[in-house]
Amino acid sequence: MGSAIAMTARARQVSLLPSGVALRFEWKGLRIIASVDGQELHVSMSRPDRYPTWEEIKAVKALFWDDEADVIMFLPPASEYVNVHPNCFHLYGDPAGRRRWRLGSILEVFRPR
C-alpha cells in the first residue's frame, strides 16, 4: 500500500515539470509516459501484449488527476493517426484539474497550427 501512495505522489509531480519534460515509468504492467505539453498534461499508457483495459485507464487517470477532473481520450480520424505503438492510449487534461473540458476547448487544443 505504501508503494501505491508513493507512486501517486511521484506521478502527480509531473504537473511541476517544465513543458516538454517527460516522466516515464512502469506500473502494474503498464508503460506510462507523462508530460506537460503547453497547458495540458498528456499521459500515454501502453502494454506490450494488449490494449489497456477500462479499469487500467481509470487507474492511470487516478494517478494524475482527482476523481472529479475532466480528462479526455481523443480519437482522431484514421487518416490522422500518429500513434506508432499498437497498444497505446493517450489521456489529456489540465495538470491541476482546474479546467473543465468543453467542446470548444477540445477543438482548440487539436486545431492544426
VEXNU-203964 format. One line per 2 residues: their letters; for each residue x, z, y of N, C-alpha, C, O, CB. Coordinates in Angstrom, 3 decimals. Atoms other than C-alpha are relative to their C-alpha. Glycine has a CB too. Layout:
N
A = X/Z/Y/X/Z/Y/X/Z/Y/X/Z/Y/X/Z/Y | ...;
This chain:
113
MG = 0.819/0.000/-1.197/0.000/0.000/0.000/0.860/0.000/1.258/0.552/-0.694/2.226/-0.931/1.201/0.000 | -0.882/-0.042/-1.157/2.818/0.819/2.399/0.579/-1.353/0.338/0.722/-1.680/1.516/1.110/0.971/-0.235;
SA = -0.567/1.317/-0.271/4.308/-2.665/1.989/-1.038/-0.926/0.623/-0.684/-1.774/1.443/0.551/-0.617/-1.285 | 1.042/0.828/-0.613/0.954/-4.277/2.856/-0.142/0.334/1.482/-0.330/-0.560/2.307/-1.351/0.198/-0.726;
IA = 0.085/-0.409/-1.406/0.817/-2.253/6.082/1.212/-0.521/0.754/1.081/-1.005/1.878/-0.098/1.544/0.128 | -1.212/0.503/-0.636/4.428/-3.182/6.862/-0.095/-1.503/0.211/0.303/-2.002/1.263/1.236/0.343/-0.842;
MT = 0.130/1.444/-0.120/3.675/-6.868/6.198/-0.949/-0.349/1.142/-0.671/-1.262/1.921/-0.498/-0.613/-1.322 | 0.946/0.271/-1.082/0.674/-6.777/8.528/0.658/0.247/1.355/0.504/-0.557/2.273/-1.265/0.874/-0.151;
AR = -0.661/-0.307/-1.268/2.714/-5.135/11.281/1.041/-1.067/0.324/1.140/-1.508/1.469/0.659/1.396/-0.052 | -1.031/1.012/-0.231/5.554/-7.627/10.845/-0.636/-1.341/0.352/-0.174/-2.024/1.266/0.902/-0.147/-1.241;
AR = 0.651/1.279/-0.253/3.223/-10.627/10.741/-0.611/-0.037/1.388/-0.542/-1.067/2.059/-1.068/-0.271/-1.047 | 0.608/-0.019/-1.335/1.413/-9.557/13.907/1.040/-0.117/1.110/0.693/-0.446/2.245/-0.804/1.277/0.188;
QV = -1.059/0.132/-0.995/4.772/-9.545/15.705/0.184/-1.449/0.437/0.805/-1.702/1.469/1.309/0.544/-0.551 | -0.180/1.408/-0.350/4.611/-13.355/15.732/-0.553/-0.307/1.382/-0.052/-1.213/2.048/-0.672/-0.891/-1.034;
SL = 0.567/0.259/-1.319/2.476/-13.198/18.883/1.010/0.300/1.110/0.823/-0.132/2.247/-1.267/0.833/0.202 | -1.027/-0.319/-0.996/5.574/-11.850/20.671/1.146/-1.007/-0.007/2.025/-0.943/0.852/0.547/1.395/-0.247;
LP = -1.076/0.976/0.076/7.799/-14.763/19.629/-0.104/-1.014/1.133/-1.204/-1.338/1.581/-0.022/-0.712/-1.350 | 0.041/1.087/-0.993/8.798/-17.365/22.218/-0.647/-1.237/-0.609/-0.609/-1.427/-1.825/1.429/-0.337/0.513;
SG = 0.648/1.217/0.476/6.920/-20.646/21.963/0.983/-0.827/-0.814/2.129/-1.020/-0.408/-0.551/-0.823/1.179 | -0.808/0.851/0.850/8.261/-22.811/19.152/0.807/0.729/-1.060/1.338/0.082/-1.963/0.909/-0.779/0.835;
VA = -0.754/-0.759/0.998/9.936/-19.997/17.168/-0.937/0.350/-1.153/-2.064/0.793/-0.931/0.629/1.294/0.625 | 0.861/-0.210/1.163/8.604/-19.636/13.629/0.398/1.241/-0.792/1.571/1.602/-0.876/0.040/-1.218/-0.904;
LR = -0.175/-1.093/0.944/8.174/-16.669/11.323/-0.354/-0.569/-1.368/-1.452/-1.097/-1.543/-0.895/1.263/0.371 | 0.235/0.563/1.333/8.482/-17.706/7.655/0.171/1.098/-1.036/1.133/1.865/-0.987/0.966/-1.189/-0.292;
FE = -0.109/-0.980/1.077/7.816/-15.556/4.597/-0.924/-0.386/-1.143/-1.799/-1.238/-0.987/-0.332/1.417/0.508 | 0.892/0.164/1.146/6.200/-15.477/1.167/-0.754/1.301/-0.187/-0.204/2.391/-0.028/0.788/-0.390/-1.297;
WK = 0.875/-1.158/0.165/3.289/-13.157/0.472/-1.036/-0.320/-1.059/-1.815/-1.262/-0.912/-0.683/0.391/1.341 | 0.974/0.155/1.075/1.271/-12.844/-2.733/-0.074/-1.446/-0.510/-1.164/-1.967/-0.748/-1.372/0.451/0.479;
GL = -0.055/1.352/0.521/2.396/-16.277/-3.928/-0.218/-1.096/1.031/-0.133/-2.279/0.701/-0.996/-0.141/-1.059 | 0.213/0.976/-1.071/1.687/-17.978/-0.597/1.268/-0.150/0.833/1.964/0.826/1.115/-1.186/0.422/0.897;
RI = -1.059/0.259/-0.978/4.295/-19.603/1.595/-0.680/-0.080/1.363/-1.614/-0.859/1.552/0.808/-1.333/-0.334 | 0.648/-0.101/-1.307/3.435/-18.780/5.206/1.016/-0.279/1.097/2.131/0.242/1.085/-0.639/1.397/0.195;
IA = -0.797/0.267/-1.202/4.836/-20.162/8.453/-0.930/0.242/1.183/-2.044/-0.282/1.222/0.602/-1.482/0.010 | 0.805/-0.293/-1.184/3.558/-18.840/11.776/0.845/-0.230/1.238/2.019/0.136/1.281/-0.544/1.455/-0.033;
SV = -0.703/0.211/-1.264/4.498/-19.889/15.281/-1.009/-0.045/1.135/-2.193/-0.315/0.932/0.838/-1.304/-0.039 | 0.826/0.135/-1.192/3.155/-19.801/18.792/0.301/-1.375/0.574/1.427/-1.661/0.982/0.279/1.153/1.053;
DG = -0.106/1.358/-0.527/2.537/-23.381/19.918/-0.741/-0.033/1.329/-1.964/-0.176/1.355/-0.580/-1.063/-1.009 | 0.651/-0.082/-1.307/1.867/-23.202/23.648/-0.784/1.296/0.086/-0.202/2.380/0.046/-0.929/-1.220/0.243;
QE = 0.868/-1.171/-0.102/-1.100/-20.837/23.954/-0.653/0.362/-1.325/-1.467/1.284/-1.374/-1.065/-0.240/1.037 | 0.675/-0.213/1.278/-2.091/-20.964/20.280/0.955/0.537/-1.054/2.125/0.160/-1.103/-0.632/-1.295/-0.486;
LH = -0.709/-0.442/1.187/-0.943/-19.107/17.206/-0.363/-0.966/-1.116/-1.541/-1.126/-1.436/-0.358/1.484/-0.376 | 0.196/0.962/1.080/-0.507/-21.679/14.415/0.585/0.609/-1.267/1.772/0.932/-1.315/0.668/-1.389/0.329;
VS = -0.432/-0.569/1.269/-0.317/-20.344/10.857/-0.271/-1.025/-1.095/-1.407/-1.466/-1.266/-0.728/1.352/-0.296 | 0.207/0.880/1.152/0.234/-22.624/7.875/0.251/0.802/-1.264/1.097/1.695/-1.301/0.932/-1.254/0.061;
MS = -0.141/-0.696/1.283/-0.128/-21.466/4.297/-0.067/-1.027/-1.114/-0.823/-1.995/-1.039/-1.103/1.092/-0.185 | 0.019/0.921/1.132/0.580/-23.193/1.026/0.377/0.739/-1.277/0.927/1.840/-1.259/0.958/-1.185/0.242;
RP = -0.404/-0.463/1.323/1.046/-22.635/-2.659/0.637/-1.197/-0.695/0.224/-2.331/-0.449/-1.225/0.584/-0.829 | -0.634/1.140/0.660/3.297/-24.757/-4.863/-0.884/-0.665/-1.056/-0.680/-1.833/-1.386/1.284/0.443/-0.636;
DR = 0.747/0.486/1.161/0.686/-25.171/-7.614/-1.459/-0.368/0.260/-2.090/-1.010/-0.579/0.043/1.024/-1.053 | 1.424/0.246/-0.260/-2.746/-25.383/-5.932/-0.307/0.307/1.455/0.517/0.863/2.182/-0.898/0.856/-0.938;
YP = 0.452/-0.377/-1.334/-4.736/-25.083/-2.726/-0.203/1.510/0.073/-0.578/2.127/-0.924/-1.306/-0.740/0.366 | 0.384/-1.404/-0.166/-5.079/-21.557/-1.315/-1.525/0.146/-0.147/-2.291/-0.712/0.292/0.471/0.537/1.390;
TW = 1.436/-0.264/0.158/-8.448/-20.061/-2.235/-0.582/0.517/1.313/0.152/0.880/2.231/-0.251/1.024/-1.143 | 0.667/-0.543/-1.189/-11.015/-18.975/0.341/0.408/1.454/0.227/0.626/1.862/1.368/-1.534/-0.107/-0.142;
EE = -0.415/-1.402/-0.133/-10.089/-15.340/-0.362/1.422/0.102/0.535/1.716/0.986/1.340/-0.105/0.722/-1.351 | -1.370/-0.005/-0.518/-6.415/-16.121/0.258/0.035/-0.409/1.470/0.783/0.171/2.258/0.886/-0.940/-0.828;
IK = 0.073/0.427/-1.401/-7.253/-17.949/3.501/-0.468/1.164/0.870/0.103/1.415/1.931/-0.955/-1.216/0.159 | 0.493/-1.149/-0.765/-9.250/-14.927/4.692/1.057/1.105/0.090/1.183/1.757/1.127/-1.284/0.551/-0.639;
AV = -1.039/-1.030/-0.008/-6.399/-12.580/3.716/1.117/-0.362/0.986/1.632/0.510/1.686/0.580/0.190/-1.419 | -1.024/0.426/-0.952/-3.889/-14.637/5.709/-0.523/0.148/1.425/0.207/0.585/2.315/0.427/-1.462/-0.271;
KA = 0.596/-0.204/-1.333/-6.265/-14.647/8.682/0.115/1.472/0.393/0.462/1.780/1.533/-1.497/-0.456/0.020 | -0.043/-1.436/-0.296/-6.393/-10.834/8.447/1.413/0.494/0.302/1.578/1.522/0.959/-0.572/0.785/-1.164;
LF = -1.373/-0.391/-0.324/-2.586/-10.668/8.600/0.319/-0.209/1.477/1.118/0.526/2.058/0.982/-0.786/-0.854 | -0.385/0.401/-1.349/-2.512/-12.286/12.028/-1.039/0.283/1.075/-0.694/0.406/2.251/0.306/-1.438/0.006;
WD = 1.067/-0.178/-0.990/-5.881/-11.720/13.707/-0.925/1.139/-0.422/-1.004/1.479/-1.602/-0.807/-1.311/0.179 | 1.004/-1.018/0.277/-8.501/-8.983/13.969/-1.214/-0.636/-0.671/-1.381/-1.856/-0.644/-0.414/0.726/1.299;
DE = 1.181/0.487/0.719/-11.732/-9.276/11.984/-0.930/-0.844/0.856/-1.548/-1.781/0.352/-0.765/1.158/-0.554 | 0.950/0.684/-0.864/-13.722/-10.490/14.987/0.591/-1.187/0.751/-0.110/-1.825/1.537/-0.561/0.967/0.977;
AD = -0.635/1.134/-0.683/-11.233/-13.117/16.196/-0.512/-1.319/-0.576/-0.701/-1.460/-1.784/1.541/0.078/-0.127 | 0.359/1.349/0.432/-12.319/-16.738/16.081/1.270/-0.757/-0.336/2.188/-0.840/0.480/-0.818/-0.748/1.092;
VI = -1.143/0.773/0.473/-9.857/-18.812/14.085/-0.560/-1.275/-0.608/-1.592/-1.242/-1.279/0.873/0.808/-1.041 | 0.510/1.260/0.541/-10.255/-22.474/13.166/0.968/-0.593/-1.017/2.178/-0.371/-0.963/-0.254/-1.003/1.131;
MF = -0.749/0.827/0.926/-9.106/-24.647/10.305/-0.519/-1.417/0.251/-1.633/-1.762/-0.143/-0.181/0.467/-1.531 | 0.413/1.303/-0.508/-9.229/-28.165/11.713/0.275/-1.090/-1.026/1.371/-1.155/-1.582/0.719/-0.317/1.315;
LP = -0.157/1.128/0.913/-9.783/-31.239/9.517/-0.157/-1.294/0.796/-1.279/-1.698/1.103/-1.037/0.070/-1.171 | 0.083/1.238/-0.780/-8.912/-34.424/11.428/-0.436/-1.172/-0.872/-0.543/-1.033/-2.091/1.351/-0.310/0.658;
PA = 0.295/1.194/0.794/-9.896/-37.948/10.380/1.172/-0.306/-0.937/2.324/-0.037/-0.597/-0.292/-1.216/0.924 | -1.043/0.284/0.998/-7.967/-39.092/7.287/1.123/-0.850/0.588/2.283/-0.680/0.211/-0.606/-0.713/-1.214;
SE = -1.019/0.867/-0.593/-6.148/-41.711/9.375/0.977/0.766/0.891/2.024/0.234/1.259/-0.665/-1.099/0.804 | -0.856/-0.799/-0.878/-4.648/-38.903/11.494/0.673/1.177/-0.713/1.260/2.036/-0.055/-0.812/0.516/1.159;
YV = -0.644/-1.096/0.728/-3.408/-36.578/8.730/1.506/-0.018/0.251/2.135/-1.075/0.237/-0.295/-0.102/-1.518 | -1.440/-0.141/-0.149/0.101/-35.280/9.359/0.552/1.026/-0.987/1.739/1.351/-0.946/0.350/0.402/1.434;
NV = -0.392/-1.017/0.966/0.211/-32.739/6.540/0.866/-0.639/-1.080/0.413/-1.539/-1.787/-1.245/0.683/-0.624 | -0.900/0.580/0.993/3.213/-33.502/4.336/0.056/0.813/-1.288/0.720/0.405/-2.240/1.385/-0.126/0.577;
HP = 0.048/-0.824/1.212/2.545/-30.738/1.789/-1.396/-0.113/-0.590/-2.375/0.103/0.123/0.364/1.500/0.304 | 1.337/0.239/0.571/-0.309/-31.421/-0.643/-0.896/1.230/-0.099/-2.109/1.076/-0.246/0.149/-0.580/-1.355;
NC = 0.812/-1.209/0.172/-1.480/-27.785/-0.840/0.047/0.911/1.226/0.008/2.134/1.089/0.469/0.771/-1.224 | -0.189/-0.773/-1.228/-1.163/-26.677/2.789/-1.242/-0.035/0.884/-1.854/-1.087/1.068/1.203/-0.528/0.774;
FH = 1.070/-0.111/-0.977/-3.843/-25.438/5.196/0.569/0.627/1.274/1.560/1.356/1.230/-1.190/0.842/-0.562 | -0.461/-0.484/-1.298/-3.452/-24.620/8.899/-1.125/0.757/0.697/-2.273/0.314/0.711/0.493/-1.172/0.881;
LY = 0.929/-0.789/-0.805/-5.161/-21.935/10.974/0.516/0.032/1.432/1.723/0.085/1.667/-0.163/1.448/-0.573 | -0.348/-0.052/-1.417/-5.234/-21.884/14.788/-0.873/1.042/0.685/-2.066/1.154/0.404/-0.169/-1.393/0.672;
GD = 0.763/-0.976/-0.778/-6.257/-19.107/17.152/0.851/0.593/1.095/2.057/0.351/1.153/-0.541/1.107/-0.897 | -0.704/-0.680/-1.073/-5.319/-17.061/20.184/0.883/1.084/-0.615/0.415/1.829/-1.476/-0.998/0.605/1.037;
PA = -0.876/-1.016/0.585/-2.291/-14.849/19.403/-0.548/1.414/0.079/-0.297/2.217/-0.820/1.322/-0.040/0.670 | 0.556/-1.344/-0.152/-4.140/-11.764/20.691/-1.485/0.050/-0.351/-2.116/1.100/-0.222/0.209/0.492/1.423;
GR = 1.416/0.030/0.352/-7.602/-12.865/19.548/-0.925/0.105/1.195/-2.109/0.397/1.031/-0.305/1.102/-0.950 | 0.803/-0.198/-1.216/-8.812/-12.795/23.166/-1.016/-1.095/0.242/-2.117/-0.815/0.716/0.897/0.099/1.189;
RR = 0.855/1.117/-0.376/-10.342/-16.250/23.471/-0.945/-0.361/-1.142/-0.535/-0.390/-2.302/0.848/-1.215/0.395 | 0.974/0.488/0.969/-13.490/-17.367/21.677/0.056/-1.508/-0.014/0.065/-2.142/1.041/-1.430/0.499/0.328;
WR = -0.024/1.454/0.107/-13.373/-20.905/20.381/-1.354/-0.571/0.384/-2.397/-0.055/-0.016/0.385/-0.438/-1.423 | 1.183/0.769/-0.369/-15.878/-23.298/21.901/0.343/-1.458/-0.257/1.520/-1.820/-0.248/-0.429/0.248/1.507;
LG = -0.259/1.396/0.325/-16.254/-26.982/21.095/0.899/-0.649/1.043/1.823/-1.380/0.683/-1.310/-0.769/-0.114 | -0.822/0.593/-1.052/-14.779/-27.975/24.466/1.456/0.398/-0.108/2.339/-0.444/0.057/-0.526/0.393/1.349;
SI = -1.388/-0.440/0.103/-11.665/-25.870/23.981/0.660/-0.541/-1.260/1.859/-0.819/-1.255/0.077/1.522/0.015 | -0.553/0.578/1.220/-11.210/-27.143/20.427/0.420/-1.446/0.259/1.520/-1.850/-0.120/-1.028/0.071/-1.158;
LE = -0.323/1.389/-0.286/-11.323/-30.748/21.607/1.195/-0.107/0.937/2.007/-1.021/0.796/-1.202/-0.708/0.603 | -1.125/0.020/-0.944/-8.884/-29.969/24.426/1.331/0.251/-0.702/2.329/-0.393/-0.376/-0.211/1.046/1.096;
VF = -1.237/-0.326/0.722/-6.287/-28.473/22.050/0.529/-1.232/-0.733/1.740/-1.449/-0.776/-0.241/1.156/-1.001 | -0.429/1.122/0.843/-6.195/-31.611/19.914/-0.049/-1.349/0.709/0.144/-2.383/0.070/-0.856/-0.060/-1.232;
RP = 0.023/1.243/-0.753/-6.521/-34.212/22.677/1.408/-0.589/0.056/2.359/0.124/0.379/-0.557/0.231/1.427 | -1.341/0.628/-0.077/-3.623/-36.724/22.498/0.579/0.138/1.394/-0.134/0.006/2.389/-0.067/-1.493/-0.390;
R = -0.677/-0.169/-1.298/-1.110/-36.160/25.256/0.891/-1.183/0.263/1.551/-1.240/1.301/0.823/1.306/0.040;
